[in-house]
Amino acid sequence: MELKTARLSLRRPTATDVDAIFAVHRDPETCAHNPSDALARFEEAEALYQRWDDQWQQYGYGYWVVRHHGSAQQLGFCGIKPMELHGTPVLNLFYRFATSAWGQGFAGEAAGAVATWASRHLPELPLIARVRPANVASQRVAIRAGLSRARHLDTEGYDGFDWIYISEIQTKPASPMQCE
């Protein structure tokens, strides 16, 4: 499965992407707000790829590799994974890009494509983004993807307190997960 935007192509990761997974996740800057996501050994990147691939096999969706159209160079990764927030099933929007790709709008463009895909293919699941209060760039990406701040859903995360952003596109009746 491939998604396309004006500038980007998003495709399912393959085993050949492990080097890029490692490169992006071993950079201390890319995981500064989520230090538990940092990788120190190549074997950790192989295990992360395997988790991503397992999710694709189980659910038919997951994280995508993001590239410029026609380029083999990976800019980063963006996708969704199922999880629970306050006991409710949701989709968590993830985006992590190489520092060389920062500040060019790639993350927001990719996240918008993934959010649109999720709203069309999985409309029964609310789409959220968990963002650290100090991560202003990630907050901008969530907003560009069509999510809004939902203070009533904020919660403790893996590496600290998470601000929750939730998709404004909801196709099912009002639920506790919708924006207020």
C-alpha positions in Angstrom: 0.0 0.0 0.0 1.3 3.4 -0.9 0.1 6.9 -0.1 1.0 10.0 -2.2 1.0 13.7 -1.4 2.1 16.6 -3.6 5.8 16.0 -2.7 5.9 12.6 -0.8 5.4 8.9 -1.3 4.6 6.8 1.8 5.0 3.0 1.6 5.0 0.1 3.9 8.5 -0.6 5.4 10.6 -3.6 4.2 13.6 -5.2 5.8 15.8 -3.0 3.6 14.6 0.0 5.7 16.2 -1.2 8.9 19.3 1.0 8.3 17.1 4.1 8.0 15.1 3.1 11.0 18.3 2.8 13.0 19.7 6.1 11.6 16.7 8.1 12.6 16.1 6.5 16.0 19.7 6.6 17.1 20.0 10.3 16.6 19.5 11.9 20.1 17.7 14.9 18.6 15.0 12.9 17.0 14.1 11.2 20.3 14.8 14.1 22.6 11.2 14.3 23.7 10.7 10.5 23.8 14.0 9.1 25.0 12.6 5.6 25.4 12.3 5.4 21.6 16.1 6.0 21.1 18.0 3.0 19.7 21.6 2.2 20.6 22.2 -1.0 18.7 21.3 -2.1 15.2 19.6 -5.2 16.6 17.0 -2.8 18.3 16.2 -1.4 14.8 15.7 -4.9 13.5 13.3 -5.7 16.4 11.5 -2.4 15.8 11.1 -3.2 12.1 9.7 -6.6 13.1 7.1 -5.1 15.4 6.1 -2.7 12.6 5.9 -5.6 10.1 3.9 -7.7 12.6 1.4 -4.9 13.0 1.0 -4.6 9.2 0.4 -8.3 9.0 -2.1 -8.3 11.8 -4.1 -5.1 11.1 -3.4 -4.2 7.4 -1.9 -0.8 8.4 0.9 0.6 10.4 3.9 2.9 9.9 5.0 4.1 6.4 8.4 5.0 5.1 8.3 8.6 3.9 10.3 9.7 0.8 10.3 12.4 -1.9 8.6 11.2 -5.0 11.1 9.3 -7.1 13.8 9.2 -4.4 15.1 6.2 -2.6 16.2 8.3 0.4 14.0 7.9 3.5 13.0 11.2 5.1 11.4 9.5 8.1 8.4 7.5 9.2 4.8 8.3 9.8 1.8 6.1 10.6 -0.7 4.8 13.0 -0.9 2.0 15.6 -3.8 0.8 17.7 -3.7 1.5 21.4 -6.0 2.4 24.3 -6.4 5.9 25.8 -8.4 6.0 29.1 -9.8 2.5 28.3 -11.0 3.5 24.8 -9.5 2.0 21.6 -7.8 4.7 19.5 -5.3 5.0 16.7 -2.0 6.8 17.7 -0.5 9.0 15.0 3.3 8.7 14.9 5.8 10.7 13.0 9.6 10.8 13.3 11.9 12.3 10.7 15.6 12.7 10.2 16.8 16.1 11.4 17.9 16.9 7.8 14.1 16.8 6.9 13.0 19.1 9.7 11.5 22.5 9.0 10.3 21.7 5.5 6.7 20.6 6.2 7.3 17.0 5.4 6.0 15.7 8.7 2.8 17.7 8.5 2.3 16.7 4.9 2.8 13.0 5.7 0.7 13.1 8.9 -2.1 14.7 7.0 -2.1 11.9 4.4 -2.1 9.3 7.2 -4.9 11.1 9.0 -7.0 11.2 5.8 -6.3 7.5 5.2 -7.3 6.6 8.8 -10.5 8.7 8.6 -11.5 6.8 5.4 -10.5 3.3 6.3 -10.9 3.2 10.1 -13.5 5.8 10.9 -14.7 4.0 14.0 -11.4 4.6 15.8 -10.5 8.1 17.0 -7.2 9.3 15.8 -4.9 10.9 18.4 -1.4 12.2 18.8 0.5 12.1 22.1 2.8 15.1 22.2 5.1 16.4 24.9 4.2 19.9 26.1 7.7 21.2 25.2 7.6 19.7 21.7 6.2 22.7 19.8 7.2 21.3 16.4 5.2 18.1 17.0 2.2 20.1 18.2 2.3 22.0 14.8 2.4 18.7 12.9 -0.6 17.4 14.8 -2.6 20.5 14.1 -1.5 20.4 10.4 -2.8 16.8 10.3 -6.2 18.1 11.4 -6.0 17.2 15.1 -7.0 19.6 17.9 -5.8 19.9 21.5 -8.0 17.8 23.8 -6.9 18.9 27.3 -9.5 16.6 29.0 -7.6 13.6 27.6 -4.1 14.6 28.7 -2.3 11.7 30.5 0.9 10.4 31.8 2.9 8.8 28.9 5.9 6.5 28.7 8.5 9.3 29.0 6.5 12.0 30.7 3.2 13.8 30.5 1.4 13.7 27.1 -0.8 16.4 25.7 -3.4 14.8 23.6 -4.5 16.0 20.2 -7.6 14.3 18.5 -8.9 14.3 15.0 -11.8 16.7 14.4 -13.1 14.2 11.8 -15.4 11.9 13.6 -18.0 9.8 11.8 -19.6 8.1 14.7 -21.9 9.5 17.5 -20.4 11.6 20.3 -18.1 9.6 22.6 -15.9 10.5 25.5 -12.9 10.7 23.1 -14.3 13.5 21.0 -13.1 17.0 21.2 -14.8 19.4 23.5 
